[in-house]
Amino acid sequence: MPVYLDHAATTPISAPALAALTSVIARSGNPSSLHGAGRRARATVEASRETIAKAAGAHPTEVIFTSGGTEADNLAVKGLFWARNAAEPARTRILVSAIEHAAVADTVEWLEKHEGAEAIWLPVDATGTLSLAALEKELSDGGADSVALLTCMWANNEVGTIQPIAEVVALADKYGIPVHSDAVQAFGSVPVNFRNSGLAAMSISGHKIGGPVGVGALLLGRAVKLTPVLHGGGQERGVRSGTLDTAGIAAFAAAAADVTSHLESESVRISELRDAIIAAVREAIPEAVLRGIDPAVAPDKRLPGNAHFTFPGCEGDSLLFLLDMAGIESSTGSACTAGVPRPSHVLLAMGLDEDTARGAQRFSLGHTSAPSDVETFVAALPEAHARAKKAGMAGHASSIQTASTR
């Protein structure tokens, strides 16, 4: 069996979630219908809503079901911008961290291109932490009256850095600016409490916590006004129309209850595996550089399952393929368009040059990870790295052959 080190992309479905999914999917019923089958489906949805609200520190009415994190991010960013701009046309600016997931960053860029928004990209430091000084300057220089919203992820999906959400919200609150946070990577990995955060909106996703792909939620404050992106039957407080996926929602709730009930012990277990990976990589390849916050310095500022390195002179995609051939499944964390490797915008925002950023590799752990996975990875890494480094960077002749190049 391959060693799976890409839990940040998606994690295997948990046993409780699978049991809930298979149990509910065998039954029919639209939760908007009034007959018995519909009422039973509605009861399942509402019980699941309460479970997810409890897991995320929210009121059940604040849970808006979506198809996943991407839809939740789009709904929050577009909906907040449209609502705020309609009420006060001068509010055209969106403050956004420079390391956001594409679901947020591309949404902001779309609003710039089509809706007259102006994006203000807030810088991060070398660890990938948002600059509070830069944020405060944007707000205190008299420009707060033109800001529609602020969006800052709870934890970065590539380098695992946990952002200072409490401080961000406190700064924005002084000027009455609503804050959205993409908490897709954080929820189920670290303590997340929507009520205590002061956020206006927060995105979470099922398949990152052991639930199925295709279901997520936007946690939306009860007093927060949001313009819908989808129109139709008026489900989910009239904010997100569409027939609800009862089975997916039930499985999402089961996964949320399971992961939060074991959060503290699993965080310790997984962080120990992460630290073992970090130590092993540093010993085997001293030139490799850990990116993000070193957990030995600030363990509460990095996701427990994230170990992200750059390998000088080594193309990340080459290392990924060679590790894959050795039975190790990891990620570069960067985009690839038309077969041309492109550096991570996160690493570039952290100050890395393009060649260094292209040497990235992310190893992420989850609920199925075990010490034997680390041992197998450690045994395979030196040869894979040596071959990848010998192959060189893109633009030079490579000796690596994959199924697509043979």
N, C-alpha and C positions, 0 to 999 in steps of 0.2 A: 504493500500500500504506500502511495506517495505521502510524504510529510507535508502537511498543509500549513503554510506560514503566511496566509493571506486573509486572516479573519477580519481585517479592517475593510476588505472589499465586500465580503459576506461571510457569515459564520454558519456552520451546519445547523439544521433545525434541531431544536432540543426535544427530548422525549415528551415532556408535557405539552409542548406546542403541537407536535405531530399527533398526539392522542386527541387533542381538542379539534384539530383540523379534520382528521378522518371521521371523528364522531359527528361533527356538525355538517360536513359537506355531503353526507349521505342523506340529509333531510332537505326537503324543499321548503320554500317560503320566502317571499319578499318582505323584508321588515317594514315596508310602507303599506302593506296590505292589511285589511281589517279582519280577515277570516282567521281561523285558528292557526293555520300554518304561518301566516304573517305575524300574528301576535307572538307565537313561540320564537320566531326569528328575531322579532323586536326585543323580546325579553333577553335573548342571548346577547344582542348588541348592547343593550343598556347595562347588563351585568358586566360585560367586557369593558364598557366605558368606565364604570366605577372602579374596576380592577386597575386599569391603566392610569386613571386619575390618582389612585392611591400610590401606585408605583412611582409616578412622576411628581407627586406633591402638588396636585391640582384639584380643582372642583370638577365633578363629572361634566357639568355644562361647559367647561372650558376645553373639552376634548373634541376636536373636529377631525373625523376620520378622513384620510386621503389615500391615494394609491402608493404613497411612500414619501421619502424625504425630499425628493426633487419637486413633487407637486406641492408639498407643504411649504418649501422655500419660495416657490413661485407665488403661491397664494399669499404668503405673508408679505413679501417684498412688493409685489405689484399691488396687492390689496391695500396695504398701508399707504403706499405712495399715492394711489388714485384717491383714496378717501381724504387724506390730508391735503392734497393739492386741490381737490374739488372744494374743500371748505375754505382754504386759504391759498389762492393761486400763486402767491409769492414763494410758497414752500416747494422748491424744485430740486433742492440738493439732497443727495443720499450719501451719508457717511458710511463707508464700507472698508473693512480691513483688507489689506492687500493680499491676504493668504486664504481668502474664502474658497470654498468648493465651487466648481463650475455652476452648480445649481443656483447659487446666489450671484456669483460674479457675472455669469452670462445673462442672468435676469436683469441685473443692474445695467449692463451694457445695452440690452434690448430697450429698456426704458429710456436710456439716453438717446438712442437712435430714433425711436418711434413716438415717445411721449414727452419729450422736452425736459427730461431729467438731467441733472448734472451730477456726475459721480465724483466724490472726493475720496480718493484711495488713501487710507491711513497707513503709515509705515509701521513696520515691525523691526525688532532688533535682531541680532545674529542668532538668537535662540528661537525666533519665530513668535515672540511675544509682542502684542500690540503696544505701541507707544502711547501711554496715557498723556504724556506731555503734548504730543501732537494733537490728540483728541481735544484736550483742554484748550489748546490754542485755537482750534477751529471753532470751538463753541464760544470762547470768551472774547474773540476779536470782533464781536458784533454781528457775526453771521448766523447765529442760532435761529433767528427769525425766518431764515430761508431754508432751514433743514426740515425735510419731511419725515425722515426716519434715520435710524442708525442700525446697521446690521453687523454683528460680530459673532463668529462661531465660538462655541463653548470650548472645543478642543480641535486642534488641527488634524485632519485625516492623514497627512503625510508624515510629519515629524512628531506628532503626538503631544505638542505643547498645549497645555491648558491655559486658557486666556483669563485675565482678571475681570470676569464678568461683573462681580459685585461693584468694583470700582468704575467700570464702564457705565453701568446703569445709574450709579450715584451721580456721575458727572452729567449724564444726559437728563436725568430727572430734574436737575436744577433749572433746566431750560424747557421742561415739559415736552421733551422729545421721546417718542416711543422707541424701544429697542427690541429688535428681533435677534434671536440666536439660533443658529443651526447647531443643535445638540445631538445630531445623529451619531457621532462618534463617542460622545460623552455618556449618553444615557445607557445604562446597563454596564458601564465600565467604572464610573466614579459616581459619588453621590450627586444627584441632580434634583433640585426642588423648585418647581416653577413658581409656587406661591411665594417662597422666601426670596426668590431671585429678583423680583420687581420687574421682570420682563413683560413686555406687552404680548409677545408671541415667541413660541419656541417649537422647532421642528424635531420630530423623532421618527424612527423607522423600524419596522419589524424585523427585517432580515439581518440587521446588525446585532441583534440580541438573541437570536435563536428562533425567531419567528419566520414565517414564510416571506418570500419576495412578493411585492405587490400590495402591501398594506403599510400604512404609517399614520401619523397624526400631526396636526398643528394644534398646539396648546395656545389658546387665545383668550386673553383676559375678557371677563364678562362685559366690561365697559368699553372695550376697544372696538372702534368702528372699522370695518374692513369692506372694501368693494369686492364682490365676487369675481372670480376669473371664469368659472363655469356657471352657466345658467340652465335652469330646467325645473325640476320638481321641488326645489327649495329645501332639500334635506340639509341636515347639519347646520341648524340656526340660519338657514337661508344663505349661508356662506359658501357651501360646497355641495352643489346638486349632483345627483347620481345615485343609482341603486347601490346600497352598501353590500360589501362582501362579508356576509355573516360568518362564514367559516374562517376566512382569513383574519377577521377581527377577533374571533374567539381564540385562534391560535396565537395572535399577537398578544392578547391579554394573558394567556397562559405562559408565554415566554417572558413577559414583563414581570409577572408575579414570581416566576422561578428565579430569574436573574437577580432581581432586587432582594429576594429573601436570602441569597447566598453572596451578596455583593461584597461584604467585607472579607470573608474568608477566601473567595475567589480572587479578589484583588491582590491579596497577599500571595496566594499560590502562583498566579499568573505573573506578577511582578518579579517573583523569584526566578521563574523561567526566563523572563526578559533579561534580567541581570546576568543570568548564566550565558545567554546569547551575546550580550555586550562584552562580557569578559572574554569569551572564547574568540570572538572576532578580533578584539584588540590583541590578543595573544598570537593568533594565527597570522594576522595581517596588520602589523603595527601602523602601517601608513593609512589604514582606514580611519575615517573621522566620523564619530557619532554626531548626528545633527539633532537639533532640538535641545531641550534642557537635560543635563546629566542627572539621572535619578539619584546618583550618589551625593549630589549637591542639594537638590530640591525634589525629593521623591513625590511630593504632592503636586508638582507642576508638570508631570508627564503622565500620559495614559499608561496604565500598568502593562498593557499588551503590546506596546510599540517600541521597536528597535529600528532605527533608520540610520543608514551609513552612506557616505560617499566613498568610492574607491578610486583614487587618483589614477588617471591613464587607462581607465577601464570603462568601457561602454556598459551602461546599466542593462540595456536590452540583451547584450551578449551574455552577461553574467546570469540574467534571468533564464535564458534558453539553456545554458549549460547546467545550471542548477536543476532546471526542469528535467533535463535528460538524466540527471542523477537522482531524480525522484523527490526533489525539493521544490515546492511551489511557493514563490514569493512574488514581489511586485516592484516595479520601478517607481511607481507613484507619479509618473509623468505621462503626458499625452503623446500620441504618435499619429501624425496625419500623413496620409498618402505614403506610408512606409518610411517617412523621414523622421528620425528621432528628434524630439524637441525637449528642451530642458524644462524642469518644473518651475512654474511661476512662483511657487512657494519658496523654493530655494533661491531663486533670483531675487525675490523680495527680501530674503535674509542676507543678501549681499554677496552670494556666490557668483562666480563667473560661469559662463555657459558650459565650458568644458568640464569644470568641477561638478556642476549640477547634473550633467549627463551621466555621471558615474554613480547615480543614486540607486539604492536598493532598500526596500522596506520589508522587514520581517515582523509580522503581527500575529499575536497569539490569542487563543480564545478558550472556550469551555471544553473543547476536545483535546487541547494541547497537553502533552505529557513530557516528562524528562527524557524519554527515549527519542522524542522528536528532536530535541536539542542535540542529543548525542549523534543522531544520524546526520543532522545538518552540519555539525562541527566537523564530522569526518569527511563530508563531501565538499565543503567550502574551499579548502586550499587548492585542490586541483582545478575546480571550476574557475576560481579567481585567476590562477596562473594562466589558464588557457584563454580566458577572456581578456586578460591584460596583453597577452601575446597577440591576440587578434587585433588589438588597437581600437581607436575611436572610429566612429562612422566617418566616411569620407576616405578612409584608407581601406585597402584590400583586406577582407576578413576571411579567415580559414574556417569559420563556423558555418555548418550547413544545417538547415532546419527543413521541415516538411515543405515549407513554402519556397525554399531556395534551391532544393535539389532538382 
